[in-house]
Amino acid sequence: MEDRARAAATASRAKTGESDTLQQNYVTPGMSGQPIATVDGRKSFTPTIACQKTANLLEVLIQPNGTGDIGVVRISRDKDLDGKFDSSATLPVPVSGICANGIISCNPGTWNQCRSFRWDLDAAKDLKLTQVDMPELAGCYCVNDSCGSNLVFGNLASVLKDLGGGMVGALTTADPRIGVAEARINGPVIDYVGAQTTACSASPAIGQTAYRTNPAAIQGDAFALSSSNPVFQALAASPAGTGKAQQLRGCTVTREVTVKEVRVEVVIARTAGGYATIDDGAGNVDFLMGSPSNNSLSGGSCRLFDFKMTIHVEDPDRLKSATLPYYFVDDWGQLRIDGTLVTYGPGAWTGSGYPPGKCERKRTSYFAPNIDLKPWLTKGDHEIWLRVAVGGGGEAFAQIHAEVDTSCKTAERLVDLCSGYAADPKCSLSEELVDGVQTFRNGVATGLRPLPQTRLFGSANCTLQITRDFFERNRTYVCSTDSAALPEPDLSRGAYIIDHSTETLLADRQKAKDGSVTTSTRAFALPPQAAVPVCEAICKTRAPKANTAAAPDGVVANRQNSPSGYDTFYHTCDADNACPAGPGEEVVSACGCLDDFPEAVVMMQTVRLAGADMTCTTAVP
């Protein structure tokens, strides 16, 4: 018996022990309508899981350019799953970094002027890129020459999987019927084999996926369906369903009030360039740029000086005003926002080259245009560019003034976890506490009601006082449940065997039809058990890897002493106690009972303390 069990376990592990084998033996043939064999290989069958199948669900072709960026990304799709491509598109921006759900596009070969994009679908269900802030992306890393050479071709398979995986995630999120059976890589191309699943619905808005965002709806929908289901009603009316039982189910109705302090730097902030930020603490902030000291710029006969400042706008709705109240230049000046010319002086200098007149004007020109900059300052990063033409000695200065609504942000909502029980006719209210006052006891109203309460929410800098009839209801419902109206089983024989048997003697008591009882005993012994290893032998390996991960502050490798590191892997050792190391991996710990728990604790503690170190508190250490 033990040998048969070990053989069955080995055969099962061979077909399902790894994700690749599981996909090859079951997932891919199941989604593609191909035969699936049992574990022992004696029987096979062809399942019908998908309504439509296509070998060309999605095809992604990439072509890196000379700067290491992916200059061309061509996406071909089979939208109606008829086996033929019916749409093709090329990304409008180069790819400098790849994320789990989007891409990052920067100036070619650098990590400057980067923009973050998330994979989305438009109204026609075509893939598109939506510009977002980088924190909305996950798992980002750099691929162009600013992080290393030949990163795309050197890691072609993983780059294709990561890039295509983000697209597939957007497709399956928008249409849950789509299932991906297999990904095939051929040079710079990755193909996805797909199918339509999920009950073969004609609409992507299927009811099953709605429960992911509203789990409480399952109870009401299940009751409504059971009321009209003939099979359920037949079982409920059967002798086995005539018995009734009751369950007590607790729930709460809570009023949630959140108060959040809004700071100026959360709404608008200078993230690069410029030389000063002046915040008066009352919602007014000024960003200063240029070189205002007298004759601090030496221009010779005529020289152009560029001053750039990046301003990030996170919440445009709270930006009450943004203006250019004041600037001065010696000799000529012009100011642009995101490349668009906003103002210039003292003459009509509108081009990007030298000014139209003599460079040296022998004086400083002062301007107070008070231009409204809000139309340019939408959500995201914006570059303020001050260009000055100087003949001889000169100086330049520009002031961006913003007024921010820093009033507290409040939100209030009722979280009702009792709605399902209240709508169920089989449930009735038994107990209720409203802010500590007992309003129901044993299903009967007590006649007591709490007085309206006033509570404070928020912190010292942002406080909200509200008065409401209640803030929390704690309820207990009594619900009738179906139970089998069958006689309870006779457990006396089992109790006798347990009470009177030993490790070597098996006792039994049997009752005959005439009511007589017979007792017996016989020798009993368990078969010998084979020795069980104290652990599953594993080994630890590592492979070198360049650190190309990216964060909002830049590429992580640029903040490290050494830009390269290692990926660590754990493998289950084979029957000969040999470590099945992968390509390029070196063995760190040989096969055995490894215990890396202390190392894991140190890593988790390091992350915890690093996060705590970035939080300002008033606690005494």
VOLORO-85930 format. One record per residue (C-alpha): x, y, z; residue number from 1. Coordinates in steps of 0.5 Angstrom, whole numbers. Layout:
N
(r (X; Y; Z); NUM)
...
This chain:
621
(r (0; 0; 0); 1)
(r (6; 5; 2); 2)
(r (9; 3; -5); 3)
(r (3; 5; -9); 4)
(r (2; 11; -5); 5)
(r (9; 14; -6); 6)
(r (8; 12; -14); 7)
(r (2; 16; -14); 8)
(r (5; 22; -11); 9)
(r (11; 22; -15); 10)
(r (6; 21; -21); 11)
(r (2; 27; -19); 12)
(r (8; 31; -17); 13)
(r (11; 30; -24); 14)
(r (5; 33; -27); 15)
(r (3; 38; -22); 16)
(r (9; 40; -18); 17)
(r (11; 46; -22); 18)
(r (7; 52; -25); 19)
(r (10; 50; -32); 20)
(r (8; 43; -32); 21)
(r (1; 44; -29); 22)
(r (0; 49; -35); 23)
(r (3; 44; -40); 24)
(r (-1; 38; -37); 25)
(r (-8; 42; -35); 26)
(r (-9; 49; -36); 27)
(r (-7; 50; -44); 28)
(r (-10; 44; -46); 29)
(r (-17; 45; -42); 30)
(r (-17; 52; -45); 31)
(r (-15; 50; -52); 32)
(r (-20; 44; -52); 33)
(r (-15; 39; -53); 34)
(r (-15; 32; -49); 35)
(r (-13; 32; -42); 36)
(r (-10; 25; -39); 37)
(r (-11; 23; -32); 38)
(r (-5; 22; -27); 39)
(r (-3; 15; -29); 40)
(r (-4; 17; -36); 41)
(r (-9; 11; -37); 42)
(r (-15; 15; -39); 43)
(r (-16; 22; -43); 44)
(r (-22; 26; -44); 45)
(r (-23; 33; -48); 46)
(r (-26; 38; -44); 47)
(r (-31; 44; -46); 48)
(r (-29; 50; -42); 49)
(r (-28; 55; -47); 50)
(r (-34; 58; -52); 51)
(r (-29; 61; -57); 52)
(r (-21; 60; -57); 53)
(r (-16; 63; -61); 54)
(r (-8; 62; -62); 55)
(r (-8; 70; -63); 56)
(r (-11; 73; -57); 57)
(r (-5; 78; -57); 58)
(r (1; 79; -60); 59)
(r (7; 84; -58); 60)
(r (13; 86; -62); 61)
(r (18; 90; -59); 62)
(r (25; 93; -62); 63)
(r (30; 97; -58); 64)
(r (33; 103; -61); 65)
(r (40; 105; -60); 66)
(r (39; 108; -53); 67)
(r (37; 102; -50); 68)
(r (29; 104; -50); 69)
(r (24; 100; -53); 70)
(r (23; 105; -59); 71)
(r (18; 100; -63); 72)
(r (12; 96; -59); 73)
(r (7; 94; -64); 74)
(r (1; 91; -61); 75)
(r (-4; 86; -65); 76)
(r (-11; 83; -62); 77)
(r (-16; 78; -64); 78)
(r (-22; 82; -61); 79)
(r (-27; 77; -63); 80)
(r (-23; 71; -62); 81)
(r (-24; 68; -69); 82)
(r (-17; 66; -70); 83)
(r (-15; 73; -74); 84)
(r (-12; 79; -72); 85)
(r (-17; 85; -73); 86)
(r (-13; 91; -70); 87)
(r (-6; 93; -70); 88)
(r (-3; 99; -66); 89)
(r (4; 102; -64); 90)
(r (5; 105; -58); 91)
(r (6; 113; -59); 92)
(r (12; 114; -54); 93)
(r (18; 110; -53); 94)
(r (19; 105; -47); 95)
(r (24; 107; -42); 96)
(r (22; 103; -36); 97)
(r (17; 97; -35); 98)
(r (12; 96; -29); 99)
(r (7; 91; -28); 100)
(r (1; 95; -30); 101)
(r (4; 100; -34); 102)
(r (10; 103; -37); 103)
(r (15; 109; -36); 104)
(r (17; 114; -42); 105)
(r (23; 118; -41); 106)
(r (28; 122; -45); 107)
(r (32; 117; -50); 108)
(r (37; 114; -46); 109)
(r (36; 117; -39); 110)
(r (32; 117; -33); 111)
(r (30; 125; -34); 112)
(r (23; 128; -36); 113)
(r (20; 121; -35); 114)
(r (12; 120; -35); 115)
(r (8; 114; -32); 116)
(r (3; 111; -36); 117)
(r (-2; 106; -34); 118)
(r (-5; 100; -39); 119)
(r (-13; 102; -40); 120)
(r (-18; 100; -45); 121)
(r (-22; 105; -49); 122)
(r (-29; 105; -51); 123)
(r (-28; 101; -57); 124)
(r (-24; 96; -52); 125)
(r (-17; 97; -55); 126)
(r (-11; 98; -51); 127)
(r (-9; 105; -49); 128)
(r (-4; 109; -45); 129)
(r (-7; 113; -39); 130)
(r (-2; 118; -36); 131)
(r (-2; 117; -28); 132)
(r (3; 119; -23); 133)
(r (8; 114; -22); 134)
(r (6; 111; -15); 135)
(r (-1; 108; -18); 136)
(r (4; 104; -22); 137)
(r (7; 97; -19); 138)
(r (14; 93; -20); 139)
(r (17; 98; -24); 140)
(r (24; 97; -27); 141)
(r (29; 101; -32); 142)
(r (31; 98; -39); 143)
(r (35; 104; -42); 144)
(r (42; 105; -42); 145)
(r (42; 110; -36); 146)
(r (41; 103; -32); 147)
(r (46; 99; -36); 148)
(r (47; 96; -43); 149)
(r (44; 91; -47); 150)
(r (38; 90; -42); 151)
(r (33; 89; -47); 152)
(r (36; 84; -51); 153)
(r (40; 81; -45); 154)
(r (33; 79; -41); 155)
(r (29; 79; -47); 156)
(r (24; 73; -45); 157)
(r (23; 77; -38); 158)
(r (22; 84; -41); 159)
(r (17; 81; -46); 160)
(r (13; 77; -41); 161)
(r (13; 83; -36); 162)
(r (11; 88; -42); 163)
(r (5; 83; -45); 164)
(r (3; 81; -38); 165)
(r (1; 89; -36); 166)
(r (-3; 89; -43); 167)
(r (-7; 82; -41); 168)
(r (-8; 84; -34); 169)
(r (-12; 90; -37); 170)
(r (-16; 86; -42); 171)
(r (-18; 81; -37); 172)
(r (-20; 86; -32); 173)
(r (-24; 90; -37); 174)
(r (-27; 83; -39); 175)
(r (-27; 77; -34); 176)
(r (-29; 72; -40); 177)
(r (-22; 73; -43); 178)
(r (-18; 67; -41); 179)
(r (-10; 66; -43); 180)
(r (-8; 59; -44); 181)
(r (-1; 60; -46); 182)
(r (5; 65; -47); 183)
(r (10; 63; -53); 184)
(r (16; 67; -54); 185)
(r (19; 67; -61); 186)
(r (25; 72; -61); 187)
(r (22; 79; -60); 188)
(r (15; 77; -61); 189)
(r (11; 74; -55); 190)
(r (4; 71; -57); 191)
(r (-2; 69; -52); 192)
(r (-6; 64; -53); 193)
(r (-13; 66; -51); 194)
(r (-20; 63; -50); 195)
(r (-27; 66; -48); 196)
(r (-29; 63; -41); 197)
(r (-34; 64; -35); 198)
(r (-41; 61; -37); 199)
(r (-40; 63; -44); 200)
(r (-44; 70; -43); 201)
(r (-45; 75; -48); 202)
(r (-43; 81; -44); 203)
(r (-37; 82; -40); 204)
(r (-41; 85; -35); 205)
(r (-43; 78; -32); 206)
(r (-46; 78; -25); 207)
(r (-41; 73; -22); 208)
(r (-35; 78; -22); 209)
(r (-40; 84; -19); 210)
(r (-39; 80; -12); 211)
(r (-32; 82; -12); 212)
(r (-33; 89; -10); 213)
(r (-40; 88; -6); 214)
(r (-39; 81; -3); 215)
(r (-45; 83; 2); 216)
(r (-50; 82; -5); 217)
(r (-49; 75; -5); 218)
(r (-53; 73; 1); 219)
(r (-59; 77; -2); 220)
(r (-58; 74; -9); 221)
(r (-58; 67; -7); 222)
(r (-64; 68; -3); 223)
(r (-68; 71; -9); 224)
(r (-65; 65; -13); 225)
(r (-67; 60; -9); 226)
(r (-74; 62; -8); 227)
(r (-75; 61; -15); 228)
(r (-71; 55; -16); 229)
(r (-75; 49; -17); 230)
(r (-70; 44; -15); 231)
(r (-68; 48; -8); 232)
(r (-76; 48; -7); 233)
(r (-76; 41; -8); 234)
(r (-71; 39; -3); 235)
(r (-74; 44; 2); 236)
(r (-80; 41; 2); 237)
(r (-77; 34; 2); 238)
(r (-78; 30; 9); 239)
(r (-70; 32; 10); 240)
(r (-72; 39; 9); 241)
(r (-78; 40; 14); 242)
(r (-73; 40; 20); 243)
(r (-71; 48; 22); 244)
(r (-66; 50; 26); 245)
(r (-64; 57; 28); 246)
(r (-57; 61; 28); 247)
(r (-55; 67; 31); 248)
(r (-51; 72; 26); 249)
(r (-48; 79; 29); 250)
(r (-47; 85; 25); 251)
(r (-46; 92; 25); 252)
(r (-48; 99; 22); 253)
(r (-43; 104; 23); 254)
(r (-42; 111; 21); 255)
(r (-35; 113; 19); 256)
(r (-32; 120; 19); 257)
(r (-25; 121; 16); 258)
(r (-22; 128; 17); 259)
(r (-16; 129; 13); 260)
(r (-11; 135; 14); 261)
(r (-9; 138; 7); 262)
(r (-2; 141; 7); 263)
(r (0; 146; 1); 264)
(r (6; 141; -1); 265)
(r (1; 136; -2); 266)
(r (-3; 140; -7); 267)
(r (3; 144; -10); 268)
(r (10; 143; -9); 269)
(r (17; 145; -13); 270)
(r (20; 138; -14); 271)
(r (26; 140; -18); 272)
(r (30; 146; -20); 273)
(r (29; 153; -17); 274)
(r (32; 156; -11); 275)
(r (27; 157; -6); 276)
(r (20; 156; -4); 277)
(r (17; 161; 1); 278)
(r (10; 158; 5); 279)
(r (7; 163; 9); 280)
(r (3; 158; 13); 281)
(r (-4; 160; 11); 282)
(r (-4; 157; 4); 283)
(r (0; 162; 0); 284)
(r (7; 159; -3); 285)
(r (12; 162; -8); 286)
(r (17; 159; -12); 287)
(r (23; 163; -14); 288)
(r (28; 161; -20); 289)
(r (33; 165; -23); 290)
(r (40; 169; -21); 291)
(r (37; 175; -18); 292)
(r (44; 178; -16); 293)
(r (46; 184; -19); 294)
(r (51; 182; -25); 295)
(r (51; 175; -23); 296)
(r (51; 173; -30); 297)
(r (56; 174; -35); 298)
(r (54; 174; -42); 299)
(r (60; 177; -46); 300)
(r (57; 180; -53); 301)
(r (51; 176; -52); 302)
(r (49; 169; -49); 303)
(r (43; 165; -47); 304)
(r (42; 162; -40); 305)
(r (36; 157; -38); 306)
(r (33; 156; -31); 307)
(r (28; 151; -31); 308)
(r (24; 149; -25); 309)
(r (19; 143; -24); 310)
(r (13; 144; -20); 311)
(r (8; 138; -19); 312)
(r (1; 139; -18); 313)
(r (-3; 133; -14); 314)
(r (-10; 136; -13); 315)
(r (-12; 142; -18); 316)
(r (-19; 143; -15); 317)
(r (-15; 146; -9); 318)
(r (-11; 150; -13); 319)
(r (-15; 157; -12); 320)
(r (-10; 161; -16); 321)
(r (-3; 161; -19); 322)
(r (0; 167; -22); 323)
(r (6; 170; -25); 324)
(r (6; 176; -21); 325)
(r (13; 179; -22); 326)
(r (20; 178; -26); 327)
(r (26; 182; -28); 328)
(r (31; 181; -33); 329)
(r (37; 184; -36); 330)
(r (37; 184; -41); 331)
(r (32; 180; -45); 332)
(r (27; 175; -42); 333)
(r (22; 170; -44); 334)
(r (18; 165; -40); 335)
(r (15; 158; -42); 336)
(r (11; 153; -39); 337)
(r (11; 146; -41); 338)
(r (15; 149; -48); 339)
(r (9; 154; -49); 340)
(r (11; 161; -49); 341)
(r (7; 165; -43); 342)
(r (11; 172; -43); 343)
(r (17; 176; -46); 344)
(r (20; 182; -45); 345)
(r (22; 188; -46); 346)
(r (21; 187; -54); 347)
(r (18; 181; -58); 348)
(r (22; 176; -57); 349)
(r (18; 170; -59); 350)
(r (23; 165; -62); 351)
(r (28; 160; -59); 352)
(r (34; 163; -61); 353)
(r (37; 170; -60); 354)
(r (33; 176; -59); 355)
(r (31; 180; -65); 356)
(r (35; 187; -62); 357)
(r (41; 189; -60); 358)
(r (43; 184; -54); 359)
(r (46; 189; -49); 360)
(r (40; 194; -47); 361)
(r (44; 197; -41); 362)
(r (39; 197; -36); 363)
(r (34; 192; -32); 364)
(r (27; 191; -34); 365)
(r (22; 190; -29); 366)
(r (15; 187; -30); 367)
(r (9; 185; -26); 368)
(r (4; 181; -31); 369)
(r (0; 178; -26); 370)
(r (-1; 172; -31); 371)
(r (-6; 167; -29); 372)
(r (-3; 160; -30); 373)
(r (-8; 156; -27); 374)
(r (-10; 153; -35); 375)
(r (-3; 150; -35); 376)
(r (-2; 147; -28); 377)
(r (-6; 141; -29); 378)
(r (-5; 135; -25); 379)
(r (2; 132; -26); 380)
(r (9; 135; -27); 381)
(r (10; 142; -30); 382)
(r (17; 145; -33); 383)
(r (17; 152; -32); 384)
(r (23; 155; -36); 385)
(r (26; 162; -36); 386)
(r (31; 164; -42); 387)
(r (35; 170; -41); 388)
(r (39; 173; -46); 389)
(r (45; 177; -43); 390)
(r (50; 182; -46); 391)
(r (56; 184; -41); 392)
(r (53; 183; -34); 393)
(r (46; 181; -32); 394)
(r (41; 178; -28); 395)
(r (34; 174; -28); 396)
(r (29; 173; -23); 397)
(r (22; 170; -24); 398)
(r (16; 169; -18); 399)
(r (11; 164; -19); 400)
(r (5; 165; -13); 401)
(r (0; 160; -11); 402)
(r (-6; 160; -7); 403)
(r (-8; 153; -4); 404)
(r (-15; 151; -1); 405)
(r (-12; 148; 6); 406)
(r (-19; 147; 9); 407)
(r (-20; 140; 12); 408)
(r (-22; 135; 8); 409)
(r (-28; 131; 11); 410)
(r (-32; 125; 9); 411)
(r (-38; 121; 12); 412)
(r (-41; 114; 10); 413)
(r (-45; 109; 13); 414)
(r (-43; 102; 13); 415)
(r (-49; 97; 14); 416)
(r (-47; 90; 14); 417)
(r (-54; 88; 17); 418)
(r (-58; 90; 10); 419)
(r (-57; 82; 8); 420)
(r (-60; 80; 14); 421)
(r (-65; 85; 15); 422)
(r (-68; 84; 8); 423)
(r (-68; 76; 9); 424)
(r (-75; 74; 11); 425)
(r (-72; 68; 15); 426)
(r (-68; 73; 20); 427)
(r (-71; 77; 25); 428)
(r (-68; 82; 30); 429)
(r (-66; 79; 37); 430)
(r (-61; 84; 40); 431)
(r (-59; 91; 38); 432)
(r (-54; 96; 42); 433)
(r (-54; 103; 39); 434)
(r (-48; 107; 42); 435)
(r (-49; 103; 48); 436)
(r (-56; 103; 49); 437)
(r (-60; 97; 49); 438)
(r (-66; 98; 44); 439)
(r (-68; 91; 43); 440)
(r (-68; 85; 48); 441)
(r (-70; 78; 46); 442)
(r (-73; 80; 40); 443)
(r (-77; 86; 43); 444)
(r (-76; 93; 43); 445)
(r (-74; 96; 50); 446)
(r (-77; 103; 48); 447)
(r (-70; 106; 50); 448)
(r (-67; 111; 45); 449)
(r (-60; 114; 45); 450)
(r (-60; 122; 45); 451)
(r (-56; 125; 40); 452)
(r (-49; 125; 41); 453)
(r (-44; 130; 39); 454)
(r (-37; 127; 37); 455)
(r (-30; 130; 35); 456)
(r (-26; 127; 30); 457)
(r (-19; 129; 27); 458)
(r (-13; 132; 30); 459)
(r (-11; 138; 33); 460)
(r (-9; 141; 27); 461)
(r (-16; 139; 23); 462)
(r (-22; 138; 28); 463)
(r (-29; 136; 26); 464)
(r (-35; 136; 31); 465)
(r (-41; 133; 29); 466)
(r (-48; 131; 32); 467)
(r (-52; 125; 30); 468)
(r (-57; 121; 32); 469)
(r (-53; 115; 32); 470)
(r (-46; 113; 31); 471)
(r (-46; 105; 32); 472)
(r (-51; 100; 32); 473)
(r (-49; 93; 34); 474)
(r (-54; 88; 32); 475)
(r (-56; 80; 33); 476)
(r (-61; 77; 28); 477)
(r (-64; 70; 29); 478)
(r (-64; 66; 22); 479)
(r (-68; 60; 21); 480)
(r (-64; 55; 17); 481)
(r (-66; 48; 14); 482)
(r (-64; 42; 17); 483)
(r (-65; 35; 16); 484)
(r (-71; 32; 20); 485)
(r (-68; 25; 21); 486)
(r (-67; 21; 27); 487)
(r (-60; 22; 30); 488)
(r (-55; 17; 29); 489)
(r (-53; 11; 34); 490)
(r (-46; 13; 36); 491)
(r (-46; 8; 42); 492)
(r (-42; 3; 38); 493)
(r (-37; 7; 36); 494)
(r (-36; 10; 43); 495)
(r (-35; 3; 46); 496)
(r (-30; 1; 41); 497)
(r (-26; 7; 43); 498)
(r (-27; 6; 50); 499)
(r (-25; -1; 50); 500)
(r (-20; -2; 45); 501)
(r (-12; -2; 46); 502)
(r (-6; -1; 41); 503)
(r (-6; -9; 41); 504)
(r (-14; -11; 42); 505)
(r (-20; -9; 38); 506)
(r (-26; -9; 42); 507)
(r (-33; -9; 39); 508)
(r (-41; -9; 41); 509)
(r (-46; -10; 36); 510)
(r (-54; -10; 36); 511)
(r (-58; -15; 33); 512)
(r (-65; -14; 30); 513)
(r (-68; -18; 36); 514)
(r (-65; -13; 40); 515)
(r (-59; -17; 43); 516)
(r (-52; -15; 44); 517)
(r (-46; -19; 43); 518)
(r (-39; -16; 45); 519)
(r (-32; -19; 42); 520)
(r (-25; -18; 42); 521)
(r (-19; -19; 37); 522)
(r (-12; -18; 36); 523)
(r (-10; -11; 33); 524)
(r (-4; -8; 30); 525)
(r (-2; -3; 25); 526)
(r (2; -4; 19); 527)
(r (10; -2; 20); 528)
(r (11; 5; 18); 529)
(r (17; 7; 14); 530)
(r (22; 12; 17); 531)
(r (20; 20; 15); 532)
(r (25; 25; 14); 533)
(r (25; 30; 19); 534)
(r (25; 35; 13); 535)
(r (24; 36; 5); 536)
(r (31; 37; 3); 537)
(r (32; 44; -1); 538)
(r (38; 48; -3); 539)
(r (39; 55; -4); 540)
(r (42; 59; -10); 541)
(r (43; 66; -13); 542)
(r (44; 69; -19); 543)
(r (47; 76; -21); 544)
(r (42; 81; -23); 545)
(r (43; 89; -24); 546)
(r (38; 93; -20); 547)
(r (34; 96; -25); 548)
(r (28; 97; -20); 549)
(r (25; 104; -21); 550)
(r (21; 109; -16); 551)
(r (18; 116; -16); 552)
(r (25; 118; -14); 553)
(r (29; 115; -19); 554)
(r (33; 109; -21); 555)
(r (34; 105; -15); 556)
(r (41; 103; -17); 557)
(r (43; 110; -17); 558)
(r (42; 111; -10); 559)
(r (47; 104; -8); 560)
(r (54; 104; -7); 561)
(r (54; 98; -12); 562)
(r (48; 98; -18); 563)
(r (48; 90; -18); 564)
(r (46; 85; -13); 565)
(r (43; 78; -13); 566)
(r (37; 74; -14); 567)
(r (36; 68; -9); 568)
(r (32; 62; -11); 569)
(r (30; 56; -7); 570)
(r (30; 49; -10); 571)
(r (27; 42; -8); 572)
(r (33; 37; -8); 573)
(r (32; 31; -13); 574)
(r (32; 24; -11); 575)
(r (39; 23; -11); 576)
(r (40; 29; -6); 577)
(r (43; 34; -12); 578)
(r (41; 41; -13); 579)
(r (37; 43; -19); 580)
(r (40; 50; -20); 581)
(r (38; 54; -26); 582)
(r (42; 57; -31); 583)
(r (47; 62; -29); 584)
(r (46; 60; -21); 585)
(r (51; 58; -16); 586)
(r (50; 54; -10); 587)
(r (50; 58; -4); 588)
(r (47; 52; 1); 589)
(r (47; 45; -1); 590)
(r (42; 40; 0); 591)
(r (39; 39; 7); 592)
(r (34; 42; 12); 593)
(r (35; 49; 11); 594)
(r (33; 54; 16); 595)
(r (33; 62; 14); 596)
(r (28; 64; 19); 597)
(r (33; 69; 22); 598)
(r (35; 72; 16); 599)
(r (27; 73; 14); 600)
(r (26; 76; 21); 601)
(r (32; 81; 20); 602)
(r (30; 83; 13); 603)
(r (22; 84; 15); 604)
(r (25; 88; 21); 605)
(r (29; 92; 17); 606)
(r (24; 94; 12); 607)
(r (19; 96; 18); 608)
(r (25; 100; 22); 609)
(r (26; 104; 15); 610)
(r (19; 106; 14); 611)
(r (18; 108; 22); 612)
(r (24; 112; 21); 613)
(r (21; 116; 15); 614)
(r (15; 118; 20); 615)
(r (16; 124; 24); 616)
(r (13; 123; 31); 617)
(r (13; 126; 38); 618)
(r (14; 120; 42); 619)
(r (20; 119; 46); 620)
(r (25; 114; 44); 621)
